Every structure is written in C-alpha cells, then in structure tokens.
C-alpha cells in the first residue's frame, strides 16, 4: 500500500482478479444500500466481507496455503 496524491493505492491492476456474481435484483439493491452506509463501493464491501469470512475460516481450520 502506498499513498499517491490524496488516494491510497492498495493493488496494482494486474494483481486483481475479476469475479462475476449473479444475484437477485432486490438483494443487490439492499447490498448496495449497506455498502453506501459503510461508505464503500459494493465491490469494496464484498472484498471486506470475503476477507472477514476467510479469516474466520482460517482461525477455525488453520491457515490456507497453496503450493
């Protein structure tokens, strides 16, 4: 992570993976409302929730490693 001007840069674009999600329209509207309430984009809200979920899993089952 580094600061560039007033923006915080966390990732190089090549480090990011794309993931398509299909979901109910009403659920997505509600999710975007929650993300906005948390001052995040919907994408960032998903990332925060994914990290929390993985961290909880690893606390219970041990660190996930790849070879």
GROMACS elastic network, one bead per residue, 0.5 to 0.9 nm:
[ bonds ]
;  ai    aj funct       b0    kb
    1     8     6  0.70518   500
    1     9     6  0.56980   500
    1    11     6  0.70517   500
    2     7     6  0.87103   500
    2     8     6  0.60292   500
    2     9     6  0.55180   500
    2    10     6  0.67343   500
    3     6     6  0.68549   500
    3     7     6  0.59582   500
    3     9     6  0.60415   500
    3    10     6  0.87076   500
    4     7     6  0.53417   500
    4     8     6  0.61118   500
    4     9     6  0.66954   500
    5     8     6  0.79973   500
    9    12     6  0.78608   500
   11    14     6  0.80649   500
   11    15     6  0.62495   500
   11    16     6  0.71675   500
   12    15     6  0.53570   500
   12    16     6  0.72256   500
   13    16     6  0.56006   500
   13    17     6  0.87662   500
   14    17     6  0.79240   500
   23    26     6  0.86212   500
   23    27     6  0.70512   500
   23    28     6  0.67550   500
   24    27     6  0.53096   500
   24    28     6  0.62934   500
   24    29     6  0.87943   500
   25    28     6  0.51081   500
   25    29     6  0.62287   500
   25    30     6  0.87106   500
   26    29     6  0.51023   500
   26    30     6  0.62797   500
   26    31     6  0.85318   500
   27    30     6  0.51270   500
   27    31     6  0.59973   500
   27    32     6  0.85771   500
   28    32     6  0.60785   500
   28    33     6  0.85132   500
   28    42     6  0.88734   500
   29    32     6  0.52014   500
   29    33     6  0.62940   500
   29    34     6  0.88287   500
   30    34     6  0.63389   500
   30    35     6  0.86608   500
   31    34     6  0.51022   500
   31    35     6  0.61640   500
   31    36     6  0.85661   500
   31    42     6  0.71484   500
   31    45     6  0.86201   500
   32    36     6  0.60115   500
   32    37     6  0.84589   500
   32    40     6  0.88535   500
   32    41     6  0.74664   500
   32    42     6  0.54559   500
   32    45     6  0.85806   500
   33    36     6  0.51284   500
   33    37     6  0.61603   500
   33    38     6  0.86995   500
   33    42     6  0.86585   500
   34    38     6  0.63041   500
   34    39     6  0.86794   500
   34    40     6  0.86593   500
   34    42     6  0.84413   500
   34    45     6  0.84463   500
   35    38     6  0.50662   500
   35    39     6  0.62582   500
   35    40     6  0.50738   500
   35    41     6  0.58633   500
   35    42     6  0.54170   500
   35    43     6  0.86075   500
   35    44     6  0.79916   500
   35    45     6  0.55877   500
   35    46     6  0.86023   500
   36    40     6  0.55021   500
   36    41     6  0.65154   500
   36    42     6  0.75922   500
   36    45     6  0.88954   500
   37    40     6  0.75487   500
   38    41     6  0.86539   500
   38    45     6  0.80601   500
   40    43     6  0.78901   500
   40    44     6  0.58289   500
   40    45     6  0.59329   500
   41    44     6  0.51394   500
   41    45     6  0.61509   500
   41    46     6  0.86570   500
   42    45     6  0.50105   500
   42    46     6  0.62495   500
   42    47     6  0.86723   500
   43    46     6  0.52510   500
   43    47     6  0.63503   500
   43    48     6  0.88131   500
   44    48     6  0.61828   500
   44    49     6  0.86310   500
   45    48     6  0.51459   500
   45    49     6  0.62413   500
   45    50     6  0.85873   500
   46    49     6  0.51278   500
   46    50     6  0.60344   500
   46    51     6  0.85996   500
   47    50     6  0.50750   500
   47    51     6  0.61723   500
   47    52     6  0.85994   500
   48    51     6  0.52744   500
   48    52     6  0.62418   500
   48    53     6  0.86632   500
   49    52     6  0.50909   500
   49    53     6  0.61042   500
   49    54     6  0.86439   500
   50    53     6  0.50842   500
   50    54     6  0.61612   500
   50    55     6  0.85245   500
   51    54     6  0.51922   500
   51    55     6  0.60424   500
   51    56     6  0.85804   500
   52    55     6  0.51273   500
   52    56     6  0.61874   500
   52    57     6  0.86072   500
   53    56     6  0.52140   500
   53    57     6  0.61997   500
   53    58     6  0.86851   500
   54    58     6  0.61091   500
   54    59     6  0.85972   500
   54    64     6  0.88126   500
   55    58     6  0.51262   500
   55    59     6  0.61938   500
   55    60     6  0.87436   500
   55    63     6  0.86018   500
   56    59     6  0.51458   500
   56    60     6  0.64380   500
   56    61     6  0.86603   500
   57    60     6  0.52675   500
   57    61     6  0.59293   500
   57    62     6  0.75381   500
   57    63     6  0.84007   500
   57    64     6  0.89384   500
   58    61     6  0.50391   500
   58    64     6  0.65853   500
   59    62     6  0.57537   500
   59    63     6  0.73752   500
   60    63     6  0.89637   500
   61    64     6  0.83837   500
